Amino acid sequence: MKARELKDMSQTELSQKEKDLTEELFNLKFQHATGQLENTQRLPLVRRDLARVKTILREKVLAESQGR
């Protein structure tokens, strides 16, 4: 997911996206631990997307608190 797409989302949408990615990451880790994960490259991609979402969500919260 591109950062530009995330910046266009509202805080509510970003919070939901964060929840979805966290759940997906948990499921991927569980599959990896049990040996059922076929595409191991998905793990770092989901981690990266989750970090992007958290960063942009934090930027929006800070911008709102500063009155921008």
Secondary structure, 3 states (H helix, E strand, C coil): CCHHHHHCCCHHHHHHHHHHHHHHHHHHHHHHHHCCCCCCCHHHHHHHHHHHHHHHHHHHHHHHHCCC
